[in-house]
Amino acid sequence: MRYIIKRISSRTGINKDIHPHQLRHSYATHLLNNGAPIEVIQSLMGHEKSETTRIYAQLSGKLRKEFYQKYF
């Protein structure tokens, strides 16, 4: 998988190393930022504990600011 990702990234002109784990992290982050519940992301990623999923799923700065303003 790593070899395939490396070939695709070099063909597209991306000049940095991309690893499968980074794609997994991006997948979880995009799901969260687009409103997917943490339980759904947890299930899709195959995690037993939501704490593990929260490591991958980080809110974008803009969304974090909106939530902060909404709740505080």
Secondary structure, DSSP 8 states (H G I E B T S, - for coil): -HHHHHHHHHHTT--S---HHHHHHHHHHHHHHTT--HHHHHHHHT-SSHHHHHHH----HHHHHHHHHHH-
